[in-house]
Amino acid sequence: MSIGKYRICSHVSTRPQGFDIEQLRQILGQSSLKDKTEFIHDSDNVLEFIERLGQLMAHEEIEFGAEPLAALHVAGMMVYMLHHEDLASTQVQRTIFMQRCFDYMACTEETHVHDLCSEILGLMDINDADMMLNLIVCCRSASPLNTMAQIVSSCLLWAMLDKLTDLGFDTHRLRAYTEIMMAIAMVNPLDYLQNCLHSLNLILRVIGALLMAGPYGSTEKLRSEAGVPLEMLVLPNDDAAVLFRWLNAICDELRDELQVRDAHVQERMVVLEIACELMQLVHANLAEFYQQLYALNGLQDDENDDGFISDHQQNDEDFEWLL
């Protein structure tokens, strides 16, 4: 068991908890924006903070560079998930603020993005499971907002997947989605369900957020504005089928273990919920693939009486999850 996996396993949180104002003050106090954001100590009002930081952006008082922009992005994400009264009434303002933070002096050059993500992860310690849970939600929510948010969110999600599965990445950049296969190859469902349930919870959430930031989300602007090639943004159908089978194995094991009433029963239910949601996402995006597969194999003379594809088809082991 890796050190990173062990450290994250030691935490018991199962759902994102959000941030409180003191966490925001502490992190900004450690950042290069410390002197420019002293006003955060004057009030707990989130809308006042949004207004004051918005003025700094409007007057371009925050300079270009990985350190100040990372602090700004962190502020945007933390405000988005900040605990305060009447959350619903500020949802729109918090979302627009996060979008504006990512859009401010946006630069998608690879070295800058790497440095930016390194600085963000220096402020948001993903060795802390609560922090990682919150950051996953922030990335999933930010990625549709603009191109810069989509790129940074994707890079941060890859960094978290690397942390959880020891993929050996040494740079923060966009990656081909086939690399998800490397991660799931390292995650034996039975082993993780028995020994590291919380890591599995995090891995499932990261993979889901990655898919929504790329192949199962909108990638048009990544291609047109950032020049990302299409092949970098696609999860091949064969890989999606393998992912579906892996998720199905997790769900099968969890359904059996739900009968066990111990201290982990609630966490098992949460992991089952996340795994089923991810299965639905993958299944929905494989619909065309299913149709093609049945057209090639199911409309031959090899159908079983019950309508399923014959298990005597060539390469049937690749599609065992269909049977």
C-alpha positions as CSV (number, residue, x, y, z in Angstrom):
1,M,0.0,0.0,0.0
2,S,1.4,3.4,-1.0
3,I,2.1,6.1,1.5
4,G,-0.4,8.5,-0.3
5,K,-3.1,5.8,-0.3
6,Y,-2.5,5.0,3.4
7,R,-2.7,8.7,4.4
8,I,-5.9,9.3,2.6
9,C,-7.4,6.0,3.8
10,S,-7.0,7.2,7.4
11,H,-9.8,9.8,7.0
12,V,-13.4,8.8,7.5
13,S,-15.3,11.5,5.5
14,T,-17.4,10.1,2.7
15,R,-19.0,13.2,1.2
16,P,-17.7,16.8,0.5
17,Q,-18.0,19.0,3.5
18,G,-17.3,22.4,2.0
19,F,-15.1,25.2,3.4
20,D,-15.6,27.6,6.3
21,I,-14.5,31.2,6.4
22,E,-11.5,30.4,8.7
23,Q,-10.1,28.0,6.2
24,L,-10.3,30.6,3.5
25,R,-8.6,33.2,5.7
26,Q,-5.9,30.8,6.6
27,I,-5.1,29.7,3.1
28,L,-5.2,33.3,1.6
29,G,-3.0,34.3,4.6
30,Q,-0.4,31.9,3.3
31,S,-0.6,33.0,-0.3
32,S,0.9,35.9,-2.3
33,L,-2.4,37.7,-2.1
34,K,-2.2,38.0,1.7
35,D,-1.6,41.8,1.7
36,K,-4.3,42.4,-0.9
37,T,-7.0,40.4,0.9
38,E,-6.7,41.6,4.5
39,F,-10.3,42.7,4.1
40,I,-11.4,39.1,4.5
41,H,-10.9,39.5,8.3
42,D,-13.4,42.5,8.4
43,S,-16.6,40.5,7.7
44,D,-18.0,37.0,7.3
45,N,-20.3,38.2,4.5
46,V,-19.5,36.2,1.3
47,L,-21.0,38.8,-1.0
48,E,-18.8,41.5,0.4
49,F,-15.7,39.4,-0.2
50,I,-16.8,38.7,-3.8
51,E,-17.3,42.4,-4.3
52,R,-13.9,43.4,-2.8
53,L,-11.9,40.8,-4.7
54,G,-13.9,41.6,-7.8
55,Q,-12.7,45.2,-7.5
56,L,-9.1,44.0,-7.4
57,M,-9.7,42.1,-10.7
58,A,-11.5,45.0,-12.3
59,H,-8.6,47.3,-11.6
60,E,-6.0,44.6,-12.5
61,E,-4.4,44.9,-9.1
62,I,-3.6,41.2,-9.1
63,E,-0.5,40.7,-11.2
64,F,0.1,37.9,-13.8
65,G,2.0,34.9,-12.5
66,A,1.5,31.4,-11.2
67,E,1.5,32.4,-7.5
68,P,-1.0,35.3,-7.5
69,L,-3.3,33.6,-10.0
70,A,-3.2,30.3,-8.2
71,A,-4.3,32.1,-5.0
72,L,-7.1,33.8,-7.0
73,H,-8.3,30.4,-8.4
74,V,-8.2,28.9,-4.9
75,A,-10.2,31.8,-3.6
76,G,-12.8,31.3,-6.4
77,M,-13.1,27.6,-5.6
78,M,-13.3,28.0,-1.9
79,V,-15.9,30.8,-2.1
80,Y,-17.9,28.5,-4.4
81,M,-18.1,25.9,-1.6
82,L,-18.1,28.3,1.4
83,H,-20.4,27.6,4.3
84,H,-22.7,30.6,5.0
85,E,-26.3,31.4,5.7
86,D,-28.8,31.1,2.8
87,L,-26.5,29.3,0.4
88,A,-29.2,29.0,-2.3
89,S,-29.5,32.8,-2.6
90,T,-25.8,33.3,-3.5
91,Q,-25.4,30.3,-5.8
92,V,-25.4,32.4,-9.0
93,Q,-23.0,35.0,-7.6
94,R,-20.6,32.4,-6.3
95,T,-20.6,30.5,-9.6
96,I,-20.0,33.7,-11.6
97,F,-17.2,34.7,-9.2
98,M,-15.4,31.3,-9.7
99,Q,-15.8,31.7,-13.5
100,R,-14.3,35.2,-13.3
101,C,-11.4,34.1,-11.2
102,F,-10.4,31.5,-13.7
103,D,-10.9,33.9,-16.6
104,Y,-8.7,36.6,-15.1
105,M,-5.5,36.9,-17.2
106,A,-6.1,33.4,-18.5
107,C,-3.1,31.8,-20.2
108,T,-3.2,28.1,-21.4
109,E,0.5,27.8,-22.1
110,E,1.7,24.4,-20.8
111,T,4.5,25.6,-18.5
112,H,2.2,28.2,-17.0
113,V,-0.6,25.7,-16.4
114,H,1.9,23.3,-14.7
115,D,3.3,26.0,-12.5
116,L,-0.3,27.2,-11.7
117,C,-1.4,23.8,-10.7
118,S,1.7,23.2,-8.6
119,E,0.9,26.4,-6.7
120,I,-2.8,25.5,-6.2
121,L,-1.8,22.1,-4.8
122,G,0.6,23.9,-2.5
123,L,-2.3,25.9,-1.0
124,M,-4.9,23.0,-1.1
125,D,-3.2,20.0,0.5
126,I,-4.7,16.9,-1.1
127,N,-3.2,14.7,1.6
128,D,-6.2,15.8,3.5
129,A,-9.2,13.8,2.4
130,D,-11.7,16.5,3.1
131,M,-9.7,18.9,0.9
132,M,-9.5,16.4,-1.9
133,L,-13.3,15.7,-1.7
134,N,-14.0,19.4,-1.9
135,L,-11.5,20.0,-4.7
136,I,-13.0,17.3,-6.8
137,V,-16.4,19.0,-6.6
138,C,-14.8,22.4,-7.4
139,C,-13.1,21.0,-10.5
140,R,-16.3,19.3,-11.7
141,S,-18.3,22.4,-11.2
142,A,-15.7,24.8,-12.7
143,S,-14.7,22.8,-15.8
144,P,-17.8,23.8,-17.9
145,L,-17.4,27.6,-17.0
146,N,-14.6,28.5,-19.5
147,T,-11.5,27.1,-21.2
148,M,-9.0,28.0,-18.5
149,A,-11.2,26.4,-15.8
150,Q,-11.6,23.3,-17.9
151,I,-7.8,22.9,-18.5
152,V,-6.8,23.7,-14.9
153,S,-9.6,21.5,-13.5
154,S,-8.6,18.6,-15.7
155,C,-4.9,18.9,-14.7
156,L,-5.8,19.0,-11.0
157,L,-8.0,15.9,-11.4
158,W,-5.2,14.0,-13.1
159,A,-2.9,15.1,-10.2
160,M,-5.4,13.7,-7.7
161,L,-5.8,10.4,-9.6
162,D,-2.0,10.2,-9.7
163,K,-1.9,10.7,-5.9
164,L,-4.5,8.0,-5.3
165,T,-3.1,5.3,-7.7
166,D,0.7,6.2,-8.1
167,L,0.6,6.6,-11.8
168,G,4.0,8.4,-11.7
169,F,3.1,11.7,-13.4
170,D,5.7,14.3,-13.1
171,T,3.9,17.3,-14.8
172,H,0.5,18.9,-14.6
173,R,-0.9,18.8,-18.1
174,L,-3.8,17.5,-20.1
175,R,-3.6,13.7,-20.7
176,A,-5.1,11.2,-23.1
177,Y,-8.1,9.6,-21.4
178,T,-6.8,6.1,-22.2
179,E,-4.5,6.7,-19.1
180,I,-7.6,6.1,-17.0
181,M,-7.1,2.5,-17.9
182,M,-3.7,2.6,-16.1
183,A,-5.4,3.7,-13.0
184,I,-8.2,1.1,-12.9
185,A,-5.6,-1.6,-13.7
186,M,-4.0,-0.7,-10.3
187,V,-7.2,-0.8,-8.4
188,N,-8.5,-4.3,-7.6
189,P,-12.1,-3.8,-6.5
190,L,-12.1,-6.5,-3.8
191,D,-8.8,-5.3,-2.3
192,Y,-9.9,-1.7,-2.1
193,L,-13.4,-2.6,-0.8
194,Q,-11.8,-4.6,2.0
195,N,-8.8,-2.5,2.8
196,C,-9.2,1.1,1.5
197,L,-12.8,1.9,0.9
198,H,-12.3,5.7,1.2
199,S,-9.6,5.7,-1.5
200,L,-12.1,3.9,-3.8
201,N,-14.7,6.6,-3.0
202,L,-12.2,9.3,-4.1
203,I,-11.0,7.4,-7.2
204,L,-14.6,7.0,-8.4
205,R,-15.3,10.6,-7.9
206,V,-12.1,11.7,-9.7
207,I,-12.8,9.5,-12.7
208,G,-16.4,10.8,-13.0
209,A,-15.2,14.4,-12.8
210,L,-12.5,13.7,-15.4
211,L,-15.0,12.2,-17.8
212,M,-17.3,15.2,-17.4
213,A,-14.4,17.6,-18.0
214,G,-13.5,15.8,-21.2
215,P,-15.1,13.1,-23.3
216,Y,-18.5,13.2,-21.7
217,G,-18.6,17.0,-21.4
218,S,-18.1,19.8,-24.0
219,T,-14.7,19.8,-25.6
220,E,-15.3,22.2,-28.5
221,K,-13.6,25.2,-26.9
222,L,-10.6,23.1,-25.8
223,R,-10.1,22.2,-29.5
224,S,-10.8,25.7,-31.0
225,E,-9.3,27.9,-28.3
226,A,-6.5,25.8,-26.9
227,G,-5.7,23.7,-29.9
228,V,-6.1,20.4,-28.0
229,P,-6.3,17.5,-30.5
230,L,-9.5,15.5,-30.6
231,E,-7.8,12.2,-29.8
232,M,-6.7,13.7,-26.5
233,L,-10.3,14.2,-25.5
234,V,-11.9,10.9,-26.4
235,L,-12.3,7.8,-24.3
236,P,-12.3,4.9,-26.8
237,N,-15.3,2.6,-26.7
238,D,-13.2,-0.4,-25.9
239,D,-11.7,1.4,-22.9
240,A,-15.2,2.6,-21.8
241,A,-16.4,-1.0,-22.0
242,V,-13.5,-2.1,-19.7
243,L,-14.3,0.8,-17.3
244,F,-18.0,-0.4,-17.3
245,R,-17.0,-3.9,-16.4
246,W,-14.7,-2.6,-13.6
247,L,-17.5,-0.5,-12.2
248,N,-19.9,-3.5,-12.4
249,A,-17.5,-5.6,-10.4
250,I,-17.4,-2.9,-7.7
251,C,-21.2,-2.8,-7.6
252,D,-21.5,-6.5,-7.4
253,E,-19.1,-6.8,-4.5
254,L,-20.8,-3.9,-2.7
255,R,-24.3,-5.4,-3.0
256,D,-23.0,-8.5,-1.4
257,E,-21.3,-6.6,1.4
258,L,-24.3,-4.4,2.2
259,Q,-25.6,-7.2,4.4
260,V,-22.6,-6.7,6.7
261,R,-23.7,-4.2,9.5
262,D,-20.5,-2.7,10.8
263,A,-18.9,0.8,11.1
264,H,-18.4,1.0,7.3
265,V,-22.0,0.3,6.1
266,Q,-22.7,4.0,5.5
267,E,-19.5,4.4,3.5
268,R,-20.3,1.3,1.4
269,M,-23.7,2.8,0.5
270,V,-22.0,6.1,-0.6
271,V,-19.5,4.3,-2.7
272,L,-22.2,2.1,-4.3
273,E,-24.2,5.3,-5.1
274,I,-21.1,6.9,-6.7
275,A,-20.3,3.8,-8.7
276,C,-23.8,3.4,-9.9
277,E,-24.0,7.0,-11.1
278,L,-20.7,6.6,-12.9
279,M,-21.9,3.3,-14.5
280,Q,-25.0,5.2,-15.8
281,L,-22.8,7.9,-17.2
282,V,-20.6,5.4,-19.1
283,H,-23.6,3.3,-20.2
284,A,-25.4,6.4,-21.6
285,N,-22.3,7.3,-23.7
286,L,-21.9,3.8,-24.9
287,A,-25.4,3.5,-26.4
288,E,-24.1,3.9,-30.0
289,F,-21.4,1.4,-29.3
290,Y,-24.0,-1.1,-28.1
291,Q,-26.0,-0.6,-31.2
292,Q,-23.0,-1.2,-33.5
293,L,-22.0,-4.3,-31.5
294,Y,-25.5,-5.8,-31.7
295,A,-25.6,-5.0,-35.4
296,L,-22.4,-6.8,-36.0
297,N,-22.9,-9.7,-33.7
298,G,-26.5,-9.9,-32.5
299,L,-28.2,-9.9,-35.8
300,Q,-26.3,-13.0,-37.0
301,D,-27.5,-16.6,-36.6
302,D,-25.7,-16.8,-33.2
303,E,-28.3,-15.4,-30.9
304,N,-29.4,-17.4,-27.8
305,D,-33.1,-18.1,-27.3
306,D,-33.3,-15.3,-24.7
307,G,-32.0,-12.7,-27.2
308,F,-28.5,-12.2,-25.7
309,I,-25.4,-12.4,-27.9
310,S,-24.0,-15.9,-28.2
311,D,-21.1,-16.6,-25.8
312,H,-19.4,-18.4,-28.7
313,Q,-18.6,-15.1,-30.5
314,Q,-15.0,-14.3,-31.3
315,N,-13.4,-12.1,-28.6
316,D,-16.4,-12.6,-26.4
317,E,-14.2,-12.2,-23.3
318,D,-13.8,-8.5,-24.2
319,F,-17.6,-8.0,-23.9
320,E,-18.4,-10.3,-21.0
321,W,-20.2,-7.5,-19.2
322,L,-22.9,-7.5,-21.9
323,L,-24.0,-11.1,-21.0
